[in-house]
Amino acid sequence: MKLVVAIEEFMLYLTAERGFSTNTVRAYRTDLRQLEGFAGRRDTDTTEGMSLDLLREWLWDDTQTGLSRASIARHAASARSFTAWLARTGVIPADPGLRLRSPKPGRTLPRVINRGQMDELLGSLELRAADDDPAAMRDRAVVELLYASGLRVSELVGLDVGDVDLDRLTVRVTGKGGKERVVPFGVPAQSAVVDYLRRARPVLEKSPVADGSHPVSTRALFLGARRSRLGVRAVYRLVAGLLAEIPGNGPAGPHALRHTAATHLLDGGADLRAVQELLGHASLGTTQIYTHVSAERLKQTYRTAHPRA
């Protein structure tokens, strides 16, 4: 079977049978297309050419191009899942990925914004929104809700107006694997969202577009350009721009707000399993990284403050 055909059939399997999210399937496709390209340069374009040596050469090539250990580990995981499926469905007689090993990704602590910095960031957004600029009011509501709820950016942009219960202060979210959960948020986020819905969203919904088309009807909570659903990239640009002004190392995208929300919850005494439910983690082990973050923050405070540190 041609590799390109096998990869697309594997994508259908991940979507239809495993119920993987669009983003997860896209990541698998990207990795396996890179494997297909590498195999092509080795004069292999069929599944019969999938061998342990080829897979090992691919990972070795990754190391030579300077790819991170985490990315190489992900490539290896994608390849193992693919070859296991090929063997299980009888496309190839044996699974060459069984003996494929990859470097263990070094686990780095996520970036966390301290409470004072978050207060300043949210205060600056409130000031911008005070000028009645619809985009500024939307941006304030986006950041307030991200921080208040710990949502993934894909979950946030996927929200419809009906998903938000402003009386109960909860939002209904569809997370990874199509799993739904109800997440609480606080009064400041409620105030920002109410302000946006009452004064900004109606303006954005009726704003003119370059081609002179009629208003677009959409259930999306947050509207972006051309009255369509706000996109992931737009939120990334917004948050990255805000965090670029704050001292600190590490990623500066929307996920930093998710990390920050989880860490502040644990610092405030929240139960680890409650935080797991709020974030939508399938495994408690994934949530436990935030306990390391809190411990590291405690150590840093100790080193700074204690005379015998």
CORGIJO-V795542 format. One record per residue. N is the residue number from 1. RES is the residue in one letter. D_CENTER is the distance of its C-alpha to the mean C-alpha in Angstrom with 1 decimal. Layout:
N	RES	D_CENTER
N	RES	D_CENTER
This chain:
1	M	33.8
2	K	32.1
3	L	28.8
4	V	27.2
5	V	28.4
6	A	27.3
7	I	23.8
8	E	23.6
9	E	25.2
10	F	22.8
11	M	19.9
12	L	22.0
13	Y	22.4
14	L	18.7
15	T	18.3
16	A	21.6
17	E	22.4
18	R	19.3
19	G	17.3
20	F	14.1
21	S	11.4
22	T	11.7
23	N	8.7
24	T	10.1
25	V	13.5
26	R	12.8
27	A	11.9
28	Y	15.1
29	R	17.0
30	T	16.3
31	D	17.4
32	L	20.4
33	R	21.5
34	Q	21.7
35	L	23.8
36	E	25.9
37	G	26.6
38	F	27.6
39	A	29.8
40	G	31.4
41	R	32.4
42	R	34.1
43	D	35.9
44	T	34.0
45	D	32.5
46	T	33.1
47	T	31.7
48	E	35.1
49	G	34.1
50	M	31.2
51	S	32.7
52	L	31.7
53	D	33.2
54	L	31.1
55	L	27.8
56	R	29.0
57	E	30.0
58	W	26.6
59	L	25.0
60	W	27.9
61	D	27.4
62	D	23.7
63	T	25.2
64	Q	27.7
65	T	25.3
66	G	23.6
67	L	20.3
68	S	18.6
69	R	19.4
70	A	15.8
71	S	15.6
72	I	19.1
73	A	18.3
74	R	15.6
75	H	18.3
76	A	20.7
77	A	18.7
78	S	18.2
79	A	22.0
80	R	23.1
81	S	21.4
82	F	23.0
83	T	26.4
84	A	26.5
85	W	26.1
86	L	28.7
87	A	31.1
88	R	30.6
89	T	31.3
90	G	34.3
91	V	33.2
92	I	34.1
93	P	36.5
94	A	34.6
95	D	31.1
96	P	31.0
97	G	27.6
98	L	29.1
99	R	30.3
100	L	27.5
101	R	26.2
102	S	23.6
103	P	23.1
104	K	21.2
105	P	18.2
106	G	19.1
107	R	16.9
108	T	16.3
109	L	15.9
110	P	12.9
111	R	14.1
112	V	15.6
113	I	17.4
114	N	20.8
115	R	22.2
116	G	24.6
117	Q	22.2
118	M	20.0
119	D	23.3
120	E	24.3
121	L	21.1
122	L	21.3
123	G	25.0
124	S	24.8
125	L	22.6
126	E	25.2
127	L	28.0
128	R	26.5
129	A	26.2
130	A	29.8
131	D	31.1
132	D	30.1
133	D	27.9
134	P	25.8
135	A	22.8
136	A	23.1
137	M	23.3
138	R	20.2
139	D	18.3
140	R	19.7
141	A	18.6
142	V	15.0
143	V	14.8
144	E	17.0
145	L	15.1
146	L	11.7
147	Y	13.8
148	A	16.1
149	S	13.9
150	G	10.8
151	L	8.7
152	R	5.0
153	V	5.7
154	S	6.3
155	E	8.4
156	L	10.1
157	V	11.2
158	G	12.3
159	L	14.7
160	D	18.4
161	V	21.1
162	G	22.5
163	D	19.4
164	V	20.3
165	D	23.4
166	L	24.7
167	D	27.7
168	R	25.9
169	L	23.0
170	T	20.4
171	V	17.7
172	R	17.3
173	V	13.8
174	T	13.1
175	G	10.3
176	K	9.9
177	G	13.4
178	G	14.6
179	K	15.2
180	E	16.2
181	R	16.4
182	V	18.0
183	V	16.6
184	P	19.1
185	F	19.0
186	G	21.9
187	V	24.7
188	P	23.5
189	A	20.4
190	Q	22.9
191	S	25.3
192	A	22.8
193	V	21.6
194	V	25.3
195	D	26.4
196	Y	23.9
197	L	24.9
198	R	28.6
199	R	29.0
200	A	26.2
201	R	24.8
202	P	28.3
203	V	29.0
204	L	25.8
205	E	26.6
206	K	30.1
207	S	29.5
208	P	31.3
209	V	29.8
210	A	31.4
211	D	32.8
212	G	34.4
213	S	32.8
214	H	33.0
215	P	30.4
216	V	27.4
217	S	27.0
218	T	23.4
219	R	22.1
220	A	18.8
221	L	18.5
222	F	17.4
223	L	19.4
224	G	19.1
225	A	21.5
226	R	24.3
227	R	23.6
228	S	20.7
229	R	17.3
230	L	15.3
231	G	12.7
232	V	9.2
233	R	11.3
234	A	13.7
235	V	11.4
236	Y	10.2
237	R	13.9
238	L	15.0
239	V	13.1
240	A	13.8
241	G	17.4
242	L	17.8
243	L	16.7
244	A	18.8
245	E	21.7
246	I	21.0
247	P	22.4
248	G	20.3
249	N	18.6
250	G	15.2
251	P	12.0
252	A	12.4
253	G	9.3
254	P	7.8
255	H	6.2
256	A	9.9
257	L	10.9
258	R	9.1
259	H	10.9
260	T	13.9
261	A	14.2
262	A	14.3
263	T	16.7
264	H	18.9
265	L	19.2
266	L	20.5
267	D	22.6
268	G	24.1
269	G	25.1
270	A	22.6
271	D	22.9
272	L	20.3
273	R	20.3
274	A	19.9
275	V	16.7
276	Q	15.5
277	E	16.4
278	L	14.8
279	L	11.3
280	G	11.8
281	H	12.1
282	A	14.6
283	S	16.2
284	L	17.7
285	G	17.5
286	T	13.7
287	T	14.5
288	Q	17.5
289	I	16.0
290	Y	16.1
291	T	19.8
292	H	20.2
293	V	18.7
294	S	21.2
295	A	24.0
296	E	23.3
297	R	23.6
298	L	26.8
299	K	28.2
300	Q	27.6
301	T	29.4
302	Y	32.1
303	R	32.7
304	T	33.0
305	A	35.2
306	H	37.4
307	P	40.5
308	R	40.7
309	A	37.1
